[in-house]
């Protein structure tokens, strides 16, 4: 499962410990405590735990997200966007591999399934239309505009691949990730968003945890089936 071996009996305690440490770090992040690059501590916890709990592709996705957080805390937007783009590439690789290795074997392309797939693609297209008509025109010309366009395509692809996993946790995690980045981009390039600090970071912290915990073997009760088809 992970880069390092761990027996199934240890999965639960390790996952719960990582989750507790992660949310404690997230709470500390919002407190008026001066700690250099403290946002990096949060995702570093999930990245470290993923070495034992998650497939290596998910570990790389979390690692690049952590690097993105680090450069974001340094106010280096281009590096932040670049590392998160690499993270999304590894999320996509993980989701596509999981789809063909696990999901596709169970799925029958029924009428309901076709309708769901059409809805997912349609939502991704709408998202891209909003980004390319409302946000991209406000981005300074040059490498930053190109980077934003590439990033929008990658995160939309990540959203679609996550929505195809027949998992509400993966789907919700991806949606929250997109929401967080959308608010961040809108605030940076279009106009200030009230409460942006909490809108961006609370949704981002929840997104990372949902993607992490669903990629482990740990299950909190019966798996949610809201998006199963």
Residue pairs with C-beta under 8 A, 6 or more apart in sequence:
1 53
1 54
1 55
1 216
1 217
2 50
2 51
2 52
2 53
2 54
2 55
2 56
2 59
3 51
3 52
3 56
3 59
4 51
4 52
5 52
6 14
6 52
6 53
8 217
11 53
11 216
11 217
11 218
12 218
14 49
14 52
14 53
15 49
15 53
15 213
15 216
15 218
16 218
17 49
18 45
18 46
18 48
18 49
18 53
18 212
19 209
19 213
21 45
22 42
22 45
22 46
22 205
22 209
23 205
23 209
25 38
25 41
25 42
25 45
26 42
26 205
28 35
28 38
28 41
29 38
29 39
29 41
29 42
29 201
30 198
30 201
35 41
36 73
37 69
37 70
37 73
37 74
38 73
39 69
39 72
39 73
39 201
40 66
40 69
40 70
40 73
42 69
42 205
42 208
43 62
43 65
43 66
43 69
43 208
44 66
46 62
46 208
46 209
46 212
47 59
47 62
47 63
47 65
47 66
49 212
50 58
50 59
50 62
50 212
50 215
51 59
53 212
53 215
53 216
53 217
53 218
54 62
54 212
54 215
54 216
55 94
55 215
57 90
57 93
57 94
57 97
58 90
58 91
58 94
58 211
58 212
58 215
60 87
60 90
61 87
61 88
61 90
61 91
61 94
61 211
62 87
62 208
62 212
63 87
64 83
64 84
64 86
64 87
64 90
65 83
65 84
65 87
65 208
67 83
68 79
68 80
68 81
68 82
68 83
68 84
68 87
69 80
71 79
71 80
71 83
72 80
77 144
77 188
78 143
78 144
78 147
81 147
81 148
81 151
82 147
84 151
84 181
85 147
85 150
85 151
85 154
88 151
88 154
88 155
88 157
88 158
89 154
91 158
91 161
91 162
91 174
91 211
92 154
92 157
92 158
92 161
94 215
95 158
95 161
95 162
95 164
95 165
95 170
96 161
98 165
99 161
99 164
99 165
103 164
103 165
103 166
106 166
107 113
107 166
107 229
110 229
112 229
113 229
116 227
116 229
117 164
120 160
120 163
120 164
121 160
123 159
124 156
124 157
124 159
124 160
127 156
127 159
127 178
127 182
128 152
128 153
128 156
131 152
131 182
131 185
132 149
132 152
134 186
134 190
135 148
135 152
135 185
135 186
135 189
135 190
136 145
136 148
136 149
136 152
138 189
138 190
139 145
139 148
139 189
148 185
148 189
151 181
155 177
155 178
155 181
156 178
158 174
158 177
159 174
159 175
159 177
159 178
162 170
162 171
162 173
162 174
162 211
163 170
163 171
163 174
163 227
165 171
166 227
166 228
166 229
167 214
167 223
167 224
167 227
168 223
168 224
168 225
168 226
168 227
169 210
169 211
169 213
169 214
169 223
169 224
170 210
170 211
170 214
171 227
172 210
173 206
173 207
173 208
173 209
173 210
173 211
173 214
174 207
174 211
175 207
176 203
176 204
176 206
176 207
176 210
177 203
177 204
177 207
177 208
177 211
179 199
179 203
180 199
180 200
180 201
180 203
180 204
180 207
183 193
183 196
183 199
183 200
183 203
184 196
184 200
186 193
187 193
187 196
187 200
193 199
213 220
